[in-house]
Amino acid sequence: MKPSKSLLMLPLLCFVFATVFSSSVYGEAPGKDKHALRMIAKQTYGYFEKFTDKKTGLTYDEVRMENDQPVSEAKHTSPTNVSMYLMSTVSAQRLGIISRKEAVTRIETTLTTLKGLKKWNGLFYNWYNIDGSLKTDWGQFISQVDNGWLSAGLIVAGQAYKEVHKDTDALVKNMDYSKLYDPKEGQFFGGYDVALGKHTDHHYGLFYTEPRVASYIAIGKGDVPKEHWWKMFRTMPPEWDWQGQIPEGKEAVYDGVKVFEGHYTYKGTKFVPSWGGSMFEALMPSMVLKEKELGKKALGLNNERYAKLQIQYAKEKGYPAWGFSPAATPDGYSEFAATPLGTSGYKDDGTVTPHATFLALDYAPKEAMENIKALVKLKTYGKYGFYDSVNVKTGKLAKAYLALDQGMIMVSIANHTDRAVIRNLFHHDSIGRNPEDLLKKEEFSIQ
């Protein structure tokens, strides 16, 4: 009888886990950390190899599994998913998982499709079917945050491979972020509904959330003024008493703009909150922005605090693993967080997601490697790497793989094991390099 694919995988999985769990991982032989993470990345990238359409180079949004076989495939994609595929492919090549030739071929296929997709002022709609047609049944929405991530992925790919730079550069230049900007508020709208012909009623007003990548890129391109960076709220104003805490802090002036440098406090530690208290709001931007390297008194410092506070929160709850962020559930998708770390915190029901651990690798490496072991004990590892979530109270798994979350894992591993390779590629481009002073000069009130 022919052995199943699951049985064929067993020796590889045992090797990965034995490597991760060996006592030498934690400090004595950091090279073993890298090897274990590379093995995880190899299986994680398997998702992109299997579930990216060969004709269009567009990756499925989500795949649900049973017995290591797909039972549900979401054959549509988003600008963020495309970005995750581009950056994951660069990461896979740098990690030695695929050849340079294969990486370039894959990216060229995707770029050919992107050039032909329907756009609005150079910006991409939020959902496309994997054949490249617009997914109109989900509306005709232009998302600021999703376009920001696509720009980031295009910039990284263009800097990684000179063969594609002309195409990536043209696509990014044509993405006109000024069309989503509200100069009266100095903030971005959440997006624009083409069918309705109107912007969203809300703005992206809070700074410490994932849309700051699009803000940084728009400034780097010259689409919006740099004062926009300072017009976002570090915390909501103290008089807004609906928020999770009444912030403390001080006023500072940057580039002629007054900024309330506010903070919250959790268990004696000062930090700047995200909106919901989730890891990807806080740390996803640092996959491409040199917050760790340049924002030593602001974003980089806060990222480290945030990762450590998520870990502390889980310990206080008595959870066997940590990592709170929006993720798939057994029957859908939901938002999860370490609730006290948010301005308006998302729920915590004991659900943790592996991508949160990998985002924290650069800020809490020892704890992250230990948490990988804890996640494996919770039976979260499958054919294409870690399943998307597990409830540590009930043991229930979401046996799903999401392009977004697989991408965060891939890029985080590449950055951690290869000297911030993705961040460096992003900042090598003038769009990434031009606004670096914004990261350097700020000082949060959490010193």
N, C-alpha and C positions, 0 to 999 in steps of 0.2 A: 504494500500500500504506500502511495506517495505521501510524504510528510506534509502537514499543513504549513502555510506560510508562517503561522504563529510559532510552530515548533522550530522552523528554520531560523527564526529570529532569536530564539532563546539564548544561544551561546553569545551572540552579540550583546543582548541586553544584560546578561550576567556579567560580561566583561565591563560594560559601561558602569554598572552599579558597583561592581567590586572596586573599580578605579575610584569612583566618587566617594565610596565609603571607607577606603583605606585610611588608616591613621596618618599616613604620610601626606594626605591631601592638605591638611590644615597647617600650612606654614612650612613644613620641613622640605617639601618638594613641590613648589608651585607649578612646575612643569606638568605634574600629574593632574592638577586642576585643569590646565589648558587642554590636556588630552581628553579628559572626561567631557569637558564642555564641547570639544570638537565632535566627539562621538554623538552627543545629543544633537548638535547642530546638523550633523549628517542626516539623521532620521527626521529632524524637523524640516529640513529643506526637501525631503522626500515628498512632503505635501505639495510644494510648488511644482515639483517635477511631475507628479501624478495628476494634479488638478488644475493645471494651467492649459488652456486650449492651445493646441499646437499651431493652429492657423492664425489666431489673433494675438496670442501672447497675453490673454486676460485670464486672471486667476479666479476660480470659484470663490464666492464670498464665504461659504461655510459647507462643511461636510459632516454628517452624522454617521457614527460607526456602530456596528454590532459584530462581535466575533471577528474583529479586524477587517471587516468588509464594509464598504459604504452602503448605507441604506437610505440616505437622503442627501442630495447634492443641490446646493443653491447656485444655479448656473447664471449668476449675475455678479457684477463687481462694482467697485466704487473707486474714486480717485485715490483714496487712502490705500485701498487694497493694491492698486497698481503700483503705488509708491513702495509698499512693503515688498512686492515682488521684485521691483528693480533693486532696492537696497539689499534684499536677501540674496539676490543673485550675485551682486558684488561681494557680499559677505561670504557666500559659498565659495566663490573663486579664491578670495584671499585666505580662506581656511583650508584650501586644498581639496575641496569636495568636488568641484567641477573645474574644467580647464578654462583658460582665458578665452579660447576660441568659442567654447560652448556658451560662456557668459555673454560674449559680444553678440553671438547669433541670437540668443534668447532675447536680449534687450533690443536688438534691431527689429525683431518681429513685433514686439510690443510698440515700439516707436512708430513703425509703419501704420499700425492700427490707430494709435493716438492722433496721428496727423489727419486721419480721415474721420474721426469722431465728430459728431455735432457738438458745437461749443457756443458759448455766449460771451462776447468780448474776450475771446481767448481762454475763458474759464470753462471748466468741465462740469457737466451735469453730474448729479450725485449718484445716479445708478444707470448702468448700461448692462444689457445682456452680453454674454460672453462672445456672441457673434458680432458685437460692435454696434448693435441697434440700441436706440434709446429705450430705456425701460419706463415708458410713459405712464404705465398703470400706477407707478409710485410717485407721480407728479413730476414737475419739471423744475427742480430746485437746484440752485447754485449755492454750494456751501463754502463759506470762508475757510473753515478749518480743514475740510477735506482737500480743497484746492491747495492750501498751504502745504499739506503733506505731499501732494503730487509734485509741486514745485521742488520740494526738498529732495525727493527721490530722483527727479530729473537732473538736478544739480549734481548730486552724488554720482549718478551714472555717467554724466558728461565729463566729470573730472577723473573718473576711474578709467575711461576708455576714450582716447582721442578720436576713434573712428565714429563715435556717436555724438560727439560734442556739438557739432553744427546743428543737428536735429534737436537735441535737448535744449540748447541755448535759444533756438528760435521759438520752441514751444513755451519756454518760461518767459521770454520777452513779450510774447503775445498775451500772456495772462495778466489782464488789467485789473489790479486790485483796487484801483481808485473807484471803480464802479460799485464796490461794496462798502465804501468808506463814508462816514458821516462827519464832515469837517466841523459841524456845529458842536458835536459832542467830543470830537477827537478820538472816536472809537469806531470799530467796525460793526456793521449790522451782522447778525448771524448768517444772513444770506439773502438771496433774491429768488422769488418765485416767478419764473418766466411766464407761466400760464396766467397768473393773476396780475403780472406786471407791477409787483410791489416788493419792497424789502420786508424783512421780518420786523415784527413790532419790538423785538428785543435787540440789544447790543451785546457784544462780548466785552463787558466792562471789567471783569475781574482778571487781574494780571496772571496769577499763578494757576493757570489752566492751560490745556494743550493748544488753544488757538494762538498762543504767543509765538508759535513758529511762523504762522502766516503773517503776523504783525512784523516780525523780524525780517522776513523775506520781502514784504512790501516796502519796508523802509530801505532795505538793501538795494532794491530795484529802483527806488526813487518814485514809486507810485504814490506814497503817502509821506508826509513830513515826519522827521524823527521825534517831534513833540508828541506824536501819538503814543510812543513808548511810555511816556510819563503821564499820559491822560488816563491810563488804566488804573484801577483801584488795587493797591497792595492788600488792604483789607477794605471792606465797606466802611464808610464814615461812622464814627462812634455814635452819632445820633440815630443811626438806623438800628433800632433796638430789636428787630426781628431776627437778626443773625445769631449764629451759635454762641458767640461771646461778644461782649462789648470790648473792642480792641483798645490796647494801649499803644503809645508810640509818640512820634515826634514829626514835625514838619521839616521837609528838606526842599532845596531848590536845585533842579537839574536843567541845564539849558534854558533857564529862564522860566521854568514851569514848577509851580508848587506841587509837592507830592507829600501826602500823608503816609509816612513810613510806619504803618501800624503792624501789630502782631497779636496773636493769641498766645495763651500759655496752657500747656498740658502737662500735668504732673511736674510742675516746676521748670519745664523746658519751653523757651520761647520759639515760635515758628510763625511763618506766614502761611495762612490756610489756602487750600484749593477750594473749589466750589463744593464738591461733594465729599471730599476726604479720601479720594481714590488715588492709587499709585500712578495710573497712566496720566492723569491730569498733571500730576506733579513732575514725574520723571520722564515721560515719553519725549518731551522736547529736547532733553539732554542727549538723546541719541544722535542729534545733528548739531545742536548748539553747544559751544564750548563753555557751558555754564560752570562745569567743574574746574576747568583750567583758568578761566578769566573772571568768574563771578565769585571770588573767594570770600567776599563780605556780603554777598547777596544771594543770587540764585544757587550757586554751588554749595554754599554753606547750608542754605535752607533745604536743598535736596538731600543732603546727608542727614539733617535733623529729621526730615520727613520719613526717610527710610527707617531710621532707628526708632521713631515714634510708632510706626506701624508694627514693628517687631515688639516693642514694649506693650502696645495695646493688646496684641494677641496673647502675650504671656499673662497679662492681668486677667484676660478672659479664660485662661486655662486651655487655650487651643493648642493642639499638637503641631500646627503649622500656621504660617502667616502669609500675607499677600492679598490685599483687598482692593479690588478694581472691577469695573463692569466686565461681565463675562457671560458665556452661555450657561444655561441651566438645563436640567433634564428635559424641560418642555418649552424652552424659549431662550430669552436673553433678559438680563436685568442688571441694575446698577448696585454695586456693593462697595463698602468703604469701611475704614476705621472712622466711624461717624464723628467723633470729636475733632478730627482734623479738617473738617469742612466748614465752610461758611453756612451752608444749608445742607447738612450731611446726609449722604445716602444711608440706606439701612445696612445693618450687619446682622445676618442670620446664621453666621458660621461658614459662609461660602468663601473659599479662597481660590485664587486663580494663579497658575504657575507663571504667567507672563510678568506678574508683579515682582516675583523673586528675581527674575533675570534683569528687569529694569534696575533693580537695586544692586546688581553685581559690583558696579564701580564705587558704590558708597558703603556697602556692608558686605564685602566679599566672603569673609569667613562665615557669617551668619547665612548668607545666600547659599553657600555650598552645603551647609548643614540642613537648610530648609529643603534643598533638592532631595536629600536623603529622606526627610520626613514626608515629602510629597509622594515619593516612590512607595513608602510603606503604606500610604493611603490608596495604593493601586491606581495611581493616576497616569502611569506610563503605558503608551500603546504603540501602534505601528508607526505613526508619524510623530513620535515624541510625546510630550505631555498633553493629556486631555485638557479641555479648557477650564474645567473647575471641579471642585469636590467640596461637599458640605462636611466640615469636620465634626459636626454634631451627629449627623445621620449616616455619613459614609456614602451618600448618594453622589454618583458621578454624572457629569455632563460629558458623555462620550462624543464630543464634538471637537472639530478643528476649525478655527477661524483664521482666514488669511491675515487679518489684522494682528491677532495675537501671536500667530506663528512668526510673523515678520518682526514683531517686537523682540521675540526670543532670539531670532537669528542676528539681528543688528546688535543687540546687547552683548551677545557672545563675541561677535567680531570685534567690537570696541574694547571689550575687556581683555581679550587674549592677543590682540594685534595693535596695541598702542593707539587706541582711539582712532582707528583707521577711517571709520565712516564720518566722524566729526571732522577729522583733518581734511578729508576730501571735500566736505561741504564748505569749510572755511577757506579752502584753496581758491574757490571761486570768488570773484569780487562781490557778489551778492552776499555771501557769507562773511566776507572779510570787512566790508565797508562799515557795518554798524557795530563792530566789536567794542568800541568805546562805551556803548550802552551797557554792555555786560560788565565792563571793568570799573566804571565810576560809581555805580550805585552801592549804597550801604544800607542794608536792612537794619531795623531796630532790634535785632536779636543777638547782638554781640554779647 
